[in-house]
Amino acid sequence: MSSRPEILFPLFGSVKKLAGIGPKSAEALAKIDLTRPKDLIFTLPHTGIDRELRKTLKGLTFPTIATVKVEVTAHRETAGRGPFRVLVSDGELDFQLVFFRPNLGWLKEQLPIGEQRIVSGKVELYDGIAQMQHPDHILKPEEADKLPRFEPVYPLTAGITQRTMRKAVSAAVHIAPKLEEWIEPSLVKRNTWPDWQTALEIAHHPEASNDLLQSSPSRERLAYDELFAHQLTLALARAQNKRAKGISTVSDGKLAKKLIAALPFEPTGAQNRAVAEIVSDIAAPFRMNRLLQGDVGAGKTLVAMLAMCTVVEAGGQAAMMAPTEILARQHAESLRPMAEGIGLKLAVLTGRDKGKERKAKLQALAEGEIDILLGTHALFQADVLFNNLRLVIIDEQHRFGVSERMELSQKGHAVDSLMMTATPIPRSLALAHFGDMDISVLDEKPAGRKPVETALVSSGRMEEVVARLRNAIAGGQQVFWVCPLVEESEVMALTAAEDRYRTLRLALGEGAVGLVHGQLKPDEKDKAMSDFVAKKTKVLVATTVIEVGVDVPNASIMVIEGAQNFGLAQLHQLRGRVGRGAKASTCLLMYDPPLTQSAQARLAIMRETEDGFRIADEDLRLRGAGDLLGVKQSGLPQFRIADLELQENLMRVAQDDARLLLERDPDLTSERGSAARVLLYLLDRDKAFLMLKVG
């Protein structure tokens, strides 16, 4: 790997080398991950204080922060532990400066009676008298220019004052070098962005509150730098993937046509479009790296099956991995009839397969007798050998970061990769998280899918709900009952599910109710699911294990208990388990009053719309990017300056710009390419160079 450019060395040293930062301050800064000057320059002030000199405090509304020139008129000591008061006048208003346990020698020297001083700080009224406790600044009139007209305020940690932080940041900004421009010049001109060094100066020395806005030219430029570096890293990953030789897999589509002809419905326009994009990628001599993103019930499984038909017809094998055993087996149930109808051999491999049975499957796979293999992570174990694997489909893997996805695709020996997710992701997050991939979106529901009526009901009306279920069951309907989310404890979540299971059995009959949760043994879980699918049980009590992909067309009622504790995406996924059959369906969101404002907002959106993409956008607005994908699992980038929610358009421009730069200069050796290399080092994107090397 090439080494960090010398011009950046000062920014990557220790903060201890900065003026005014001793070992204690350095230790305190380290607690909030500020260990290098570089970290300080990218920690921008979140607000500011207007320090403009006023003629008088008279007429101001208190409390307020103000700066005024005063004459010191008297010193008042209080007996005991009381405060020390300095009486001052600005010519129109007399007020007090108040100090608790001050160093009296220092104080009398700072504020001698009869002299003028400029004081700045928070002024409040106490018993009708204006007071400024411990002024932030005390200056002689001739030092007035030392006080900034508008003073930045930084996020702090224990042991660090604003003064120390400002001093440290100023010292860090002072050593920031002048760097060559890495942004497309026309873009800089169009947006009237300053150069990098000037942008830092302005961002850390704002002159008014407008300079603190995300949309101010200096902040927008620094945000763009972050987004551009991120998109450049993703574009390098994408280019590496594109350069990675794949196998051109071409078929005449006979199997796919045969499969479509046997369907009792027509695929949607979105499904046809997605299949065409995938088939075109598979036929290209490069590896496919595509994400299939579809709302609940948009028909991803059929698209996956048609993609697998393409490679099998050309003599290859396909593998499809699901995150849970329940989902893997369910995919098998829905895909097996399709496969058998067109003469394909499909098998399932999970961690439960042992001994002879497993050995026989692995042998059939290695000899090419199995066309399509479905399973869990077990598919990627060392002894699973394919005869001619051409396509890997990974379902519901939206929680994987770029590096994990690259690893998974590498395990399949240069095969084409298709990721699928039923979690609609807002455009801005899709760009940030999946910018290295091509994306196909299923944004139409198959014909005949009925809307689900969504109602809110208080947990106080539990008996009423159970009575309603009794009638529904008598009429042949089936019910999912999802138990509350108890995040602190799996044991408590389990207890809640078991308690509900018992009460519903008492109310609805012993044999009418089944139970499924994550702690059950696999065969117990399967039995509970298959009894429900076979209509032996009428109500399935479950934890969120049924959130993704479970398909029971006859289930037409979904009860979600403790709905106020679920995120929007989860509620939407759960509701998507019903409305899959011919009957009108209902989702009851049962909540515990009183509702918080955000819970109220979430549940109201659920009632308003079934559009997963609109729900995802609202979820992003309510919860923020980190929570939405789960930062720890998702590999979602953490930006210090850029705001994914507010700057989606900037992210899109950065993506186009990064891809364009690499098309013109794949090795980043041009003048602008070299500047972009410096940016990647500056923003800790060193891993990007590994991709350059590999490519």
Secondary structure, DSSP 8 states (H G I E B T S, - for coil): -----GGGGGGGS-GGGSTT--HHHHHHHHTTT--SHHHHHT---SEEEE--EES-STT--SSEEEEEEEEEEEEE--STT--EEEEEE-SS-EEEEEESS--HHHHHHHS-TT-EEEEEEEEEEETTEEEEES-SEEE-GGGGGGS-SEEEE----TT--HHHHHHHHHHHHHT-------S-HHHHHHHT---HHHHHHHHHS-SSGGGGSTTSHHHHHHHHHHHHHHHHHHHHHHHHHHHSB-------SHHHHHHHHHSSS---HHHHHHHHHHHHHHHSSB--EEEEEE-TTS-HHHHHHHHHHHHHHTT-EEEEE-SSHHHHHHHHHHHHHHHHHTT--EEEE-TT--HHHHHHHHHHHHTT--SEEEESGGGGSTT---SSEEEEEEET-TT--HHHHHHHHHTTSS-EEEEEE-S---HHHHHHHHTTSEEEEE-S--TT---EEEEEEEGGGHHHHHHHHHHHHHTT-EEEEE----TT-HHHHHHHHHHHHHHHHHHH-GGGEEEE-TTS-HHHHHHHHHHHHTTS-SEEEE-GGGSSS---TTEEEEEEETGGGS-HHHHHHHHTTSS-SSS-EEEEEEE-SS--HHHHHHHHHHHH---HHHHHHHHHHHH-HHHHHTHHHHT----SS--TTT-HHHHHHHHHHHHHHHHH-TT--SHHHHHHHHHHHHTT-TTHHHHHHH-
